[in-house]
Amino acid sequence: MAEKNHLEILVIEDSATMVQMIDLWLDGGLGSPYTMKSAETLAEGLQLLAQDSTDVIVLDLNLPDSEGLKTFYALREKAGSIPIVIMSSDEDEEAAVTAVRNGAQDYVVKGNFDENLLIRPLRFAIERTGRQRAERELRKTQEQVFLARVVQQSLFPEDSTTIPGFDVAGRCVPAESTGGDYYDFVRMIGGKWGIVVGDVSGHGLAAALFMIGARAVLRALVTSYADVGVILSRMNLVLEDDLSEGRFVTLFLLCLNPEDKTLRFASAGHPGFVFDASGELKKTLEADYPPVGVDPEAEFETSSDVTLEPGDLLFLHTDGLTEYENSDEELYDKQRLYELIKTNRDRSAAEIVDVIFKDVEDFAQGATQLDDITAVVVKCL
């Protein structure tokens, strides 16, 4: 690895123009000092990989001396644990999913991204590699598990995430040092935003590792599909073989259009809630579909448009919140949660999330948290 905070990036791409664009994008958005080296062929790239230190690789699948996934496989064999971000002109969903399942950190379609959609996968690739290395080395003691939690938390969206016309915030607190809950804000095709909340059955390290894999699959799919129902359907097929017997994932995925303040959603056993400007429950977003991993033949449908008015508040959470038991074996029920949202509706999204988790802590009266808890607030400005 390079010195701390300095990245060594290898770009294997036969277009000199694209290499220059990548360098410009990195210079303007990576936020860390870096050195970039480039190769026009797979053979040249392998040579540079063998000679120099490399932290992350950006790979074009179609090169003068190699094409398609065999390019990735040849590089992966020599790259070891170095993360590989594929950047391809092929909008091939099957290739994207196959690559991610076989070790690629991300698959970015050239025609569907700007510099931010390249910078984010690079940051994520570096962070995820650090997490994987840390988990292998630091699993034996309680201190090591605590560090694994810190790494997992770093994969959640940054607090500075901005969606035009909306105020967004989220938080996940695992029951153990790591957990199976997941939320994300991700750019989608056409300037839209995907907002997702997920919950793997169970919790702990095994659930966390699976959820990280599910996150990678979903991110690969959103580069090729705009329809959230199709994304969940494809995800259900891809994850079928990875889910052990009895394990499943509830997911809620919506596509938010900042231009007209509308959303469409698809649900795999997970609801969402819209409150109006006065704090009253306006609409429950739900659909009668099973969690991912229950029925491999399930085809998830996308809802019709839901229009958000100024002052509306979208709230997503996992069941660890409303099934939290205090020391008197009382549940933190939905009515208490809804009243809390109503009372604090004029606060910012981040402040509302803070209030919710503080109220859960007060309610618990010291009782042990038995399940992961995630909450996401999206306010229509």
N, C-alpha and C positions, 0 to 999 in steps of 0.2 A: 504493500500500500504506500501511497505517497505520504509526505509529511502531513501532519494534522491540518485540516482546513484547506489543503491544496490538492486539487483533483487532477489526475492524469486520465484524459479522455481519448480513446481511440475511435476514430470514425472510419468505417470501411464503406466507401461510396465512390462510384466511378464518375459521378458528375461533379466537376470542379465548382460549378455554380452552386450546387446544393451544399457542398462543403463550406464554401464561403458564407452562405446564408446561415448555416448551423453555427459557425463561429461568431457571426454577428448576433444571433439570438442568444447564444450562451453568454457573450460579453455583456449583453443588455439585461439578462434576466436570471442568470444562475445564482448570483449573489455570493459566490465563493470564488477565490482565485483558482485558475486552472491552466493546464497546458494541454493543447489539443494536437494530436498527430493524426495523419490521414493516410489511407491506402486506397488504391483504385481497384485492386484485385484481392481475392481471398488469399492467394499465396503470399502477397505482400503484407497483408494484414496479419497473417499467422507469423510471418517473420518478425514484424514489429512487436507482436505480442510476446514472442520468445525473448526478444532482446531487452525490452524496456518494462518498467513498472506501469501497470494499468489498473485504474479503479473502476471504470465503466466503459462499455463498448456500445457504439451506435452502429447498427448493421443494416445495409441494404441487401435484401435477399437475392436480387438479380444483378450479378456481376459478370464481367467478361469471361471469367474462368469457372463460374458456378452459378446455378440458378435454383430458386425455390427453397424449400425447407432443407434440402441437402446442404445448402450454404450454412444455415444455422447449425445443423447437426455437426458439421465438420469443425466449425468454430467452437461450439460448446464443448467438444471433446478436449480441446486444448486450453479452453478458458478457465476450467475448473469452477471456482466459486465466483468469478468475476461476473457481475450482472451484465446481461445483453439486452439492449432495447432495440427491437426490430423496427425499422422505418421502411415501409414498402409502398410501392405504387399500386399494388394489387389489393382490391377490396374483397378479400377472400376470407369470409368469416370462419370457414373450416380450418384454413391454414393458421389464422390468428389463434383460435382456440387450441389447436394442436401444438402450436409453438409454446403457448403459455403453460399448457399442461406438461410440456417436456422441458421446462426450465427457463424459458424466456421471461424476462421481468415485465415487459410490456410489448404491445404490437400497435404501432401508430401508422395510420394510412396517410400517405403524403398529401393527397388531395383534400383531406378533411381536417387539417389542423393549422393553427398558427403557432407562433413561437412558444406560447404558454403551454400548449398541448405536448410540446417536446420537453420543455424545461421540467414540468411536473413529473413525467415518468422518469427522467434522469434523477431527480431528487429522490423519488420514491425507490428507484432501483438501488441507489447508494444506501439509503436508510434501511431498506429491507435486507440487503446483504449484511449490513452491520448487525441487524436483529438476528438473522440466522446464525451468524458467527457467535454472537453473544449467547444465544440460547444453547448452542452446542457446548460452549465452554463454561457457562455459568449456571448450569442446571442443578448442581449438587448441593448447594446451600441455600438457606433462606435469603441471604443477601443477593445471591445470584438470581433467584426468582424475582426478587424485587426489581432488579435491574432489567429483567425481561419485561416487566410491566411498563417501565419507563420507555423502553423501545417500542412496545406495542402502542402506547399512547401517542407516540410521535407520528404514527401512521394515520391518525385521525386528521380531519381538515384543520387548517390553520385558523386561529381566531380572526385573522384579518380577511377571511374569505368574503368577497363582496359580489352580490348579484344585483344588477341595476333595478331599482324600484322596490327592493326588498331588504329587510333586516333579518339576518340568519344567525343562528347559534346552535350549538349542540354540545353534549357531554356524555361520556360513557365512563361508568365506574364499575369495574368487575368485582365479583364476589370474592375471588381469589386474586393472586397477583397478576394473573392474566385471565382473559375471559372470551366468551363466544359472541358477545354483542358487537355490532358494527353499525356505523353510520358514515355517510360520505356526501359531499357536494362535488359533483363532477360535471365538467363541460360536455355537452352533447352536440351532435350535428346541427348546424343552422343557428348557432348562437343561443341555443336553449341550455337549460341546466337540469341535470338529474340529481334528485335527492333520494337517498336510500337509507332505510333502517332495516337491519337484519338481526336474527337471533338464532344461533345454533343450539339445538337441544343439548342440555348439559352446560358445564362451564369448566374453567380450568385451562391448562396448557393445551390439551388435545383439541378442545373446542376452539381455542384461539388460533392454533395453527391451521385448522380447517377453514375458519372464517377468513384468514388472510389469503388462502388459496381461492376461496369463493370471490373475494374482492378483486383479485387479479383477473379471474375469468370474466366478471361483470365489466371491468374496465376494458378488456379486449373487445367485448361485444358492443359497447357503446361507440366504438370507432367505426362500426359498420352498420349499425341499426339505429333508427330514430324511434321506432315503435317499442314502447316499454313492455307490452305483452309478448312480443316476439323475443325480446331480450330475456325475459323470465323463462319462456318456453325453451329457448336454446340452452340457457343456463341449467335448467332442470335436466336436460339430456346429458350435458357435459358432466355434471356432478353425480350422475347416477352411480357410476362405478366407484367413485371416491367416498361415498357415504356408507359407513358400516351399518350393519343391521340395527334398526331401531333409532338411528340418528337422522335428523331432518333439519331443515332451515326454514324459518318463517321470514318472509321478505316483503317489504313495501317499497315500490319504486315508482316515482313520479317524474314526469317531464314538465318542467316549468318554463313557460314562455314569457320572458320579461317584457316583450313588446306589447302584448295585449292582456297581460296579467291573467292568463289562463293556464290550466294544468290538465294533464291526463295522467292516469295512474293505472298500475297493475298490482294486484295483491296476491301473495302466496301465503294465505293464512294470517295476514297481518293488516290491521286497520289504520286509518288516519282520521284526524278530526279537524274540522274548520269551525272557529268561533267568530262571531261577528264583532263589530266595533264596540258593542255594549258588553261583550264578554259572554253572551249566550251561545250555547252550542247550536251552530247553524246547519252543519251537515256532517254525517259520518261517511268516510270514504272506505268502502269495503266491497269485497266480491267473494263469491262462494267458490273459492279454489283452494286446493290443499297446499300445505307447505312444500317447498322444493325437496325432492327425495322420497316423497310418499308414493306418487304415481308417475312412473317414467313416461306415460303416454299423455300426461296432462298438457293441454294447450291453453295458455293464459291469454285472456283478452284484455285489450286496452279500453278504458272507460271513455265515455264521451267527454267533451270539454267541460271543465268546471271553472267558472269565472270567479275571480277573487276581487272583492271591492276594497277600496281604501279603508284601512282599519281592521280588515279581516286578519285572523291569526290561524295559521296551520300548525297543528301540534302532532308530533309523532313520538311514540315511546315503546319500549319493550315491556313485557308483562312483569318483569322484575320490579317495576315501579308500583303497580297497583296490586301486586300480590305480596308486598313486603309486610311481614308480621312483626309487631312490636313485642315487648316482653310480656304483655297481657294477651298475646295471641290474637290481637285485633289486626285487621287488614287495612292498609292505606288505600282506601277505596276511591273510585272514580269521582264520587260526589265531592269529596274533600279536594281532590285535584282540580276539578272544574271550578270550584269556588275560589281556589287560589289563583287560577288563571284569570278569572273574572276580576278579582280584586286588584291584580297587578297588570292588567292589560295595557296600561299606558306606559309601562316601563319598556326599556329596550329588550330585544330578544335575549341578549346575554344576561341581563339582569333577571329576566323571568326564569331562565334556566338556573341561575344562582339561587333564587328564592325557592324553587321547587326542591332542589337537592338539600337546601338548608332545612326546609320543612320536613322532608323525609328523615333527616338526621334527628330532628327534634322529636318526631313521632316515634322513632325506633326505641328511644329510651335505653339505648345501649344494647339492644338485641343484635345478634349476629346477622349480617347480610348473607342470605342464602342463594341469591341469584344476581346475575349481572343487571345493571340498570342503565338505560340509555334514554335520553330525552332530546328532542330537536324542536326548535321554535322557528317558524318562518312568518314574519310580519309583512303584510302588504302595506307599503308606505303611501 
